[in-house]
Every structure is written in C-alpha cells, then in structure tokens.
Amino acid sequence: MNQKDTFEIRSKICPNKEACPYLNFENPEKVLAERDYLRGRVDEMEITFNLATGKIKLLYKEIASLKEENTALKAEAKEERKKIYKPAKKEKESGKPGAPFGHPGITREKPKEPDRKVSVHLKNCPHCKGKVKRIYGKGAFSDHTQEDIVIIKETILFRHYKYWCPKCKKIVAGIGKGEIPRSYIGPNAVVISNLAHYDIGIPYEKLKRFYTDIFSLPLTTGALIGMDKKVAEKGIPLYTELEKRIKDSSVSYTDETGWPINGELHWLWHAGNKEVSLYTIDKHRSHNVAERILGKNYKGIIVSDCLGAYNLVKAGAKQKCIAHILRDLDNLTILYPDNLEVIAFSVNLENILHEGLDLKKDYEKNQCTLDDLKASREDLEKKLEALTRVKITNKKAEALRKRLIRHKNELFTFLSYPEVEPTNNFAERQLRSSVISRKLSFGNKTKAGADRHSIMMSLIQTAKLRDKSPKDLLFSFILASPEIRAPTFW
C-alpha cells in the first residue's frame, strides 16, 4: 500500500480532511505534496553542493600551484634582469685590491739582446729649458728596454729561373721560401687572417678594416674568405684524423651550443679531451649527431650534461656533469627560500654530491685508495636512492628528482675512473671562443662557412692542447716549401 492510498483511507475516517488543525488548518494533501517537492530539492542541492565543494578544492589547489609558479617566474625574471642590467655603482669590496697575499708576482721576461739601440741626448733641461752638461763616470746613464711591433707591408717579387731536367725531359722551376704558388697574398697575411677570425673571433668586415688601416693592405671580404677556404681544404685530412681519434678515445667531454646559419638555428657540437678537440655544426640536436661524432658503440666514457640526446648513445660508461646539478640546486634555493621541503632536499643532495667531490680531491692528494673510492661510490649511490625515493610536491624540485633517478648510475662514475673529471667544464671552455665569435659575427651565412669553422677551430684548439703552435700548423698548410713540415701531433 503506497502513501497516497494510506492518505485516502485516513481522509475517509478523519473529519478534518480539508483543514487539519494539526497542520495549522492546512490541506493535508497540499502539505504532503510540498513536503515531497522539498525533499527532492534538498537531494538536488546536496548533490550540487558536493560537486561545488570538490570543484572549489580543485580550484584552491590550482590557485596555490599558480601562486607558486608566479613566485618562481618573478624570481627567475629578477635573476635575468641582474644578468642583463649591471648595477650603476659597484659595491665596494673589502680589502686592498690586487693579488692575494703570498701570490708571487709575475712580470714579462725582458729581452736579453735588443734589436737596435737608441741614444737619447739632451741639449736643454726639460723643466727650465736651460743648457745642460753631460755627466760622466758611474751612473752616467740608465737603460730602458721596450718591445714594439714593426708594421710594414712588404712586396716580394719571386723570380723563377728555369732549368732543364734531363731525366724528366721537362723545363722545371723552384718555389721560393715563403712563397704561396699562384697567390697574390703572402703567408703572414693569410695566417693573421686565420687566427684573427677563428681564434680571436674578429668578423670579416672588421678584419677588412684592420688590414686597410693598420697594414695598408686593402682586402675585400671575398679575398679573406678565399684565404680561409684554401687553408681549410688543406686541413681536411687532419680533421678526418681527429674524428677517428675521438671515436677511439677513452673519454670525451661533450657539449653543444646554438649556432645560426643565415638566421636559422643550428648547433655547434664539441667532443674532446686533453689531446683532441673536435667541432662540428649540425642542424639537429639529437642522438644521431652524437652517434655520428662518437660512434654507435663508443667504448670510452661520455661526460656531458643531462641532454636527452646522450641517453640513447651506447658507451662504456657515462658521467653527468655535477656542476650543472649544483647550479640547479642553487636556483631552487633562490626561487623557493621558504619552502622547507625544497630546502631540505637541496641541502641533502648538495651534501651527497660534495662528499663525492671531496673524495676525489683526497684521492688526488694520495689520502685514499682506488678501492676506497669504489666503496664510497656504492655508499653515495645508496644515499642518493634513499633521498630520491620520496616524491616532492614542488614541480621544479620533482623534475630534478626524476632526472636524478634516470641518471642514478651516471653521477659518481668519476669515483670508479679517477682520471675522468666530474664535470664537462672542459667542453664549455673549448666552446667559449666560438661563443664569443658568435656574438660578434652572428654565426655563418652559409653551410660551407660553418664547415670551415668546424675544421679550423678543431685544428687550432687541438694544436693548443698539444702545446703546438697554431701559427706553425697553419703555415705548414699554406706553404709548399719542403723546409716547413706540419707539427707531429701524435
């Protein structure tokens, strides 16, 4: 029996079915209808309220996340402004400026024998213009030696006398010392252009003015580029040898930086060690380029930052740059100084990393053995695993935690191989001169120019690493004289 049937039965019995005194003389049927309606509305409102409450919680969480992100962006913007806009007035540094206490002074070694001597005499006093008398005997003179550059443009005519060779049945002629066959520009001018453009980073337009104003030798930009082309072409065999050396090396410090070609972004890659420095410019920043440089199965140790391109490259071992991770930790502490979770994570991770770096220093001072380093590596990796086990609510710190998990076996490789550095600072230093050149010249206009940059920088930097003169190396490429040989690198 439903509620309506019950009401009808009661209404037949109740004499006050139209106006019940217990309902303030309201119609019971109307009151029950209103009650059912209100019950339905209450149920609907409860559902709506629950949905709204859940939505509000999500919005509060999103607002908190956006506030955190906004704070981080403001801090990042502040740091970037500090880099761009230098303070108008430098803060006074405490202490006396100059070399640190106990630092040995260094001065240039004076030439033993001068190229020429100049006697300086006086007729009148430089102060009162009165007549002077020369002093004789002890202390009658003082010497002052200075070095200077003689700027002179020399035009050389090579007269080739012809000879008959009975054996070859030909008329032959020789090549003069310092002569570049079929070239109107001499070797010194070519080498200065090579070193000024690639090693120092002077753009061709400024280099053209330099030749005109200083040497009185007007050269066009095309002439300067043509001189570089000839030298780079002769350096290709040695560049190919450097590529082989890198693939066979025991360690490679790698890095890359942006390099525009005609306004389009490319990448300047570096791979090298204390014996070889190899550069290449490619449109891509993928593992395919890294494999082309190092080989598909590199047997040595790759020291790099955490760029994903190196993850797919097979190698004997890998070492991720500790300096990059420490810089990330510094940024976290600057961005979130009041976030206790982030600060605790940063401090603990920094202590673990510095403990590994200190162990390497102790090994270099013969204060511990290689076995001690290997045992310490296992302990440090266990500490790192324990630290990265807990998820972090902060997005940036959580991204770093996940990165550490991905590379957990590549952070302390330098403890198993002490000859390997824990950072890729070597690669960054090798790229520095190219970065300066990029700021001045904005990269290259053509792919051919980029290839020349790769070749010339590889040759020049490798020569420096092996204590060879880049100038002598370039001379050996441009001179056909048998008296000048290429430096023996290996």
C-alpha positions in Angstrom: 0.0 0.0 0.0 1.5 3.3 -1.1 1.4 6.7 0.7 -1.5 8.0 -1.4 -3.7 5.0 -0.6 -2.9 5.4 3.1 -3.9 9.1 2.9 -7.2 8.3 1.2 -8.1 5.8 3.8 -7.3 8.2 6.6 -9.1 11.1 4.9 -12.3 9.0 4.8 -12.0 8.4 8.6 -10.7 12.0 9.5 -13.5 14.6 9.7 -10.9 17.4 9.2 -9.5 16.2 5.9 -9.9 19.6 4.2 -8.4 21.7 7.1 -6.4 19.8 9.7 -6.0 21.6 13.0 -2.6 19.8 13.5 -1.3 21.4 10.2 -2.4 25.0 11.1 -5.7 24.2 9.2 -3.8 23.5 6.0 -5.0 20.9 3.5 -3.1 17.7 4.4 -2.8 16.7 0.7 -1.2 20.0 -0.2 1.2 19.8 2.8 2.4 16.3 1.8 2.9 17.4 -1.9 5.0 20.3 -0.7 7.0 18.0 1.6 7.8 15.6 -1.3 8.8 18.6 -3.5 11.1 20.0 -0.8 12.7 16.6 -0.2 13.6 16.3 -3.9 15.0 19.8 -3.9 17.1 19.1 -0.8 18.6 16.0 -2.5 19.4 18.0 -5.6 21.0 20.8 -3.5 23.1 18.2 -1.7 24.4 16.8 -5.0 25.1 20.3 -6.3 26.8 21.2 -3.0 29.1 18.2 -3.1 30.1 18.9 -6.7 30.8 22.6 -5.9 32.9 21.6 -2.9 35.0 19.3 -5.0 35.4 21.9 -7.7 36.4 24.6 -5.1 39.1 22.2 -3.7 40.5 21.7 -7.2 40.5 25.5 -7.8 42.2 26.2 -4.5 44.9 23.6 -5.4 45.3 25.2 -8.9 45.5 28.7 -7.3 48.2 27.5 -4.9 50.1 26.0 -7.8 49.8 29.2 -9.9 50.9 31.3 -7.0 54.0 29.1 -6.6 54.7 29.3 -10.3 54.2 33.0 -10.3 56.7 33.4 -7.4 59.2 31.3 -9.3 58.8 33.3 -12.5 59.2 36.6 -10.7 62.4 35.3 -9.1 63.7 34.0 -12.4 62.9 37.3 -14.1 64.7 39.1 -11.3 67.8 36.9 -11.8 67.7 37.5 -15.6 67.5 41.3 -15.1 70.5 41.1 -12.9 72.4 39.4 -15.7 71.3 41.9 -18.3 71.4 45.2 -16.4 74.6 45.7 -14.4 74.3 47.9 -11.3 75.1 51.5 -11.9 77.5 51.6 -9.0 79.6 48.7 -7.9 79.7 47.7 -4.3 82.9 48.5 -2.5 85.0 45.3 -2.0 86.6 44.9 1.4 90.3 44.8 1.5 93.1 46.1 -0.7 92.7 45.4 -4.4 95.4 43.4 -6.1 96.8 39.9 -5.9 96.1 37.6 -2.9 98.5 37.6 0.0 101.5 35.5 -0.8 100.8 35.3 -4.5 104.1 35.5 -6.4 104.4 38.5 -8.8 104.8 37.8 -12.5 106.4 40.2 -15.0 107.3 39.7 -18.6 110.8 38.4 -19.2 113.0 41.2 -20.7 114.8 40.5 -23.9 118.4 39.7 -23.5 119.7 41.5 -26.6 117.9 44.4 -28.2 117.5 44.5 -32.0 118.7 48.1 -32.1 120.0 50.8 -29.6 118.9 54.4 -29.5 121.0 57.0 -27.6 118.9 59.8 -26.0 120.8 63.1 -25.6 119.7 66.5 -24.2 120.7 70.0 -25.1 118.3 71.8 -22.8 116.7 70.9 -19.4 113.1 69.6 -20.0 112.0 71.7 -16.9 113.6 75.1 -17.1 114.9 75.0 -20.7 118.4 75.9 -19.5 121.6 74.4 -21.0 122.8 71.1 -19.6 126.2 69.4 -19.2 126.6 65.7 -19.7 127.6 63.5 -16.7 130.5 61.1 -17.0 131.6 58.2 -14.8 129.4 56.0 -12.6 125.7 56.4 -13.0 126.2 58.5 -16.2 123.3 56.8 -18.0 120.3 54.5 -17.4 118.9 51.8 -19.8 115.2 51.4 -20.6 114.2 48.4 -22.8 110.8 48.2 -24.5 109.3 45.9 -27.1 107.3 47.1 -30.1 105.8 45.9 -33.3 107.2 47.0 -36.7 104.2 47.3 -39.0 105.4 47.1 -42.6 103.8 45.9 -45.8 106.4 44.1 -47.9 106.0 43.3 -51.6 108.2 40.4 -52.8 108.9 39.5 -56.4 109.9 35.9 -56.8 111.9 35.4 -60.0 111.8 31.8 -61.0 114.9 30.7 -63.0 114.1 27.8 -65.3 116.1 24.6 -65.6 116.2 21.6 -67.8 115.8 18.2 -66.3 117.4 15.5 -68.5 115.6 12.8 -66.5 112.1 14.2 -66.7 112.7 15.8 -70.1 111.0 18.9 -68.8 111.7 22.5 -68.0 111.4 23.0 -64.2 111.4 25.9 -61.7 111.5 26.0 -57.9 109.3 27.6 -55.2 110.8 30.4 -53.2 111.0 30.3 -49.4 107.7 31.8 -48.0 106.1 31.7 -51.5 102.5 30.5 -52.0 102.1 29.5 -55.6 99.5 31.4 -57.6 98.6 33.6 -54.6 98.9 37.3 -54.5 98.8 37.4 -50.7 101.7 36.2 -48.6 101.7 33.6 -45.8 101.9 36.0 -42.9 98.8 37.9 -44.1 96.9 34.6 -44.5 97.9 33.2 -41.1 97.0 36.5 -39.4 93.6 36.4 -41.0 93.0 32.8 -40.0 93.9 33.3 -36.3 92.2 36.7 -36.0 88.9 35.3 -37.4 88.7 31.8 -35.8 90.9 32.0 -32.7 90.1 35.6 -31.6 86.7 35.9 -33.3 87.1 39.1 -35.4 84.3 39.3 -38.1 85.4 39.6 -41.7 84.1 43.2 -42.0 86.2 44.4 -39.0 89.1 42.3 -40.2 89.0 44.1 -43.6 89.2 47.4 -41.9 92.1 46.1 -39.8 94.2 45.2 -42.9 93.4 48.5 -44.6 94.0 50.8 -41.6 96.9 49.0 -39.9 98.8 47.2 -42.7 97.7 49.5 -45.6 96.7 46.3 -47.4 93.2 46.7 -48.8 91.4 43.3 -49.0 87.8 42.5 -49.7 85.7 40.2 -47.6 85.7 37.8 -50.5 89.5 37.7 -50.5 89.6 37.0 -46.8 87.1 34.2 -47.2 89.0 32.8 -50.1 92.2 32.7 -48.0 90.3 30.7 -45.3 88.9 28.3 -47.9 92.3 27.3 -49.1 93.7 26.6 -45.6 90.6 24.7 -44.5 90.7 22.5 -47.6 94.3 21.5 -46.8 93.3 20.8 -43.2 90.6 18.3 -44.1 92.9 15.2 -43.9 94.0 16.2 -40.4 90.4 16.9 -39.4 89.4 13.4 -40.6 92.2 12.0 -38.4 90.8 13.9 -35.4 87.4 12.4 -36.0 89.0 8.9 -35.8 90.9 9.8 -32.7 87.7 10.9 -30.9 85.9 7.6 -31.7 88.9 5.7 -30.3 89.4 7.9 -27.3 88.9 6.7 -23.7 86.9 9.8 -22.6 85.0 12.5 -24.4 83.8 15.8 -22.8 80.8 16.8 -24.9 78.6 19.9 -25.1 76.7 21.9 -27.7 75.6 25.5 -28.2 73.4 27.3 -30.6 74.9 28.4 -33.9 72.9 30.3 -36.5 73.4 29.8 -40.2 71.8 32.6 -42.2 69.5 33.2 -39.3 68.4 29.6 -38.9 69.3 27.9 -35.7 71.9 25.1 -35.9 74.0 23.5 -33.2 77.8 23.7 -32.7 78.9 20.4 -31.1 82.1 19.7 -29.3 83.7 16.4 -28.3 87.2 16.2 -27.0 89.7 15.6 -24.2 93.1 16.8 -23.2 94.6 15.6 -26.6 91.9 16.2 -29.2 89.3 18.9 -29.7 86.7 18.3 -32.4 83.9 20.6 -33.5 81.0 20.0 -35.9 77.9 22.1 -36.8 74.6 20.3 -37.5 71.0 21.3 -37.9 69.9 18.8 -35.3 70.4 18.3 -31.6 69.6 14.6 -31.5 71.3 11.4 -30.6 72.0 10.8 -34.2 74.6 13.6 -34.3 76.2 12.4 -31.0 76.5 8.9 -32.6 78.0 10.3 -35.7 80.7 12.1 -33.7 81.4 9.3 -31.1 80.3 6.2 -33.0 77.3 4.0 -32.4 79.2 1.9 -29.8 81.6 4.3 -28.1 83.8 2.3 -25.8 85.0 5.3 -23.7 83.3 7.5 -21.1 81.0 10.3 -22.2 81.0 13.3 -19.8 78.0 15.5 -20.6 75.1 17.4 -19.2 71.7 15.7 -18.9 70.6 16.4 -22.5 68.4 13.6 -23.7 70.4 13.1 -26.9 73.2 11.4 -25.0 70.8 8.9 -23.3 70.5 6.8 -26.5 74.2 6.7 -27.3 75.9 3.5 -26.2 79.1 4.0 -24.3 81.4 2.2 -22.0 80.3 4.5 -19.2 78.7 7.9 -18.7 79.3 10.8 -16.3 76.7 13.5 -15.9 78.0 17.0 -15.0 77.9 17.6 -11.3 78.3 21.4 -11.8 75.0 21.5 -13.7 73.2 19.8 -10.9 74.7 22.1 -8.3 73.6 25.1 -10.3 70.1 23.7 -10.4 70.2 23.4 -6.6 71.3 27.0 -6.3 68.4 28.1 -8.4 65.9 26.1 -6.3 67.1 27.7 -3.1 66.9 31.1 -4.7 63.4 30.6 -6.1 61.9 28.8 -3.0 63.8 30.1 0.1 60.7 29.5 2.3 59.8 26.0 1.0 61.2 23.7 3.7 60.7 20.6 1.6 62.7 22.0 -1.3 65.4 23.4 1.0 65.8 20.0 2.8 66.0 18.2 -0.5 68.6 20.7 -1.9 70.8 20.6 1.2 70.9 16.8 1.4 71.6 16.4 -2.3 74.3 19.0 -2.2 76.0 17.3 0.8 76.0 13.9 -1.1 77.5 15.5 -4.2 80.2 17.4 -2.3 81.1 14.3 -0.4 81.9 12.6 -3.8 83.9 15.6 -5.0 85.9 15.7 -1.7 86.7 12.1 -2.0 88.2 12.7 -5.5 90.3 15.5 -4.0 91.5 13.2 -1.2 92.5 10.6 -3.9 94.5 13.2 -5.8 96.3 14.0 -2.6 97.1 10.3 -2.0 94.9 10.3 1.1 92.8 7.4 -0.1 93.0 4.4 -2.5 91.0 3.5 -5.6 89.3 0.7 -3.6 88.1 3.4 -1.1 86.7 5.4 -4.0 84.7 2.5 -5.4 83.4 1.5 -2.0 82.4 5.1 -1.3 80.6 5.2 -4.7 78.3 2.4 -3.6 77.5 4.2 -0.3 76.8 7.5 -2.1 74.5 5.9 -4.6 72.5 4.2 -1.8 72.2 7.6 -0.1 71.0 9.1 -3.4 68.5 6.4 -3.9 67.1 6.9 -0.4 66.9 10.7 -1.0 65.1 10.4 -4.3 62.6 7.8 -3.1 60.1 10.4 -1.7 58.0 12.4 -4.2 58.2 16.2 -3.9 55.2 18.5 -4.3 57.3 21.3 -5.9 57.3 20.9 -9.7 60.9 22.0 -10.3 62.3 20.0 -7.5 60.3 17.0 -8.5 61.6 17.3 -12.1 65.2 17.3 -10.7 64.4 14.3 -8.5 63.1 12.3 -11.6 66.2 13.4 -13.5 68.4 12.0 -10.8 66.5 8.7 -10.8 67.1 8.4 -14.6 70.8 9.0 -14.2 71.4 7.4 -10.8 74.2 5.2 -12.1 75.9 8.1 -14.0 76.6 10.6 -11.2 79.6 9.1 -9.5 81.4 7.4 -12.4 84.4 9.6 -11.7 85.0 7.7 -8.5 85.5 4.4 -10.4 87.6 6.2 -13.0 89.5 9.0 -11.2 91.2 10.2 -14.4 87.7 11.4 -15.5 86.5 14.8 -14.4 83.1 15.0 -12.7 82.0 18.0 -14.9 82.0 18.8 -18.6 83.6 22.2 -17.9 86.4 21.3 -20.3 83.9 21.2 -23.2 82.4 24.5 -22.1 85.8 26.2 -22.1 86.5 24.8 -25.5 83.3 26.3 -26.8 83.9 29.7 -25.2 85.9 31.2 -28.0 83.2 30.2 -30.5 80.5 31.7 -28.3 82.4 35.0 -28.4 82.7 34.7 -32.1 79.0 34.0 -32.5 78.2 37.2 -30.5 80.3 39.3 -32.8 79.5 37.7 -36.2 76.1 36.0 -35.5 77.3 32.7 -36.8 77.7 31.9 -40.5 75.8 32.9 -43.7 76.4 29.5 -45.4 76.8 25.9 -44.6 80.2 25.9 -46.3 81.3 28.7 -43.9 80.0 26.6 -40.9 82.0 23.6 -42.1 85.2 25.8 -42.4 84.6 27.0 -38.8 84.4 23.4 -37.6 87.6 22.4 -39.4 89.7 25.5 -38.4 88.6 25.5 -34.8 89.3 21.8 -34.4 92.9 22.3 -35.8 93.6 25.4 -33.8 92.3 24.1 -30.5 93.9 20.7 -30.9 97.3 22.4 -31.6 96.9 24.4 -28.3 96.1 21.3 -26.3 99.2 19.5 -27.5 101.4 22.6 -26.8 101.9 23.1 -30.5 101.9 26.5 -32.3 98.7 27.1 -34.3 100.6 29.5 -36.4 103.2 26.9 -37.4 100.4 24.5 -38.2 98.7 26.9 -40.5 102.0 27.9 -42.1 102.5 24.2 -42.9 99.2 24.1 -44.7 99.7 27.2 -46.9 103.4 26.9 -47.7 104.6 24.4 -50.3 108.2 24.8 -49.1 109.7 21.4 -48.1 111.6 23.2 -45.3 108.3 23.6 -43.3 106.6 20.5 -42.1 103.3 20.0 -40.3 103.8 19.6 -36.5 103.7 16.0 -35.4 100.6 15.7 -33.2 100.8 12.1 -32.4 
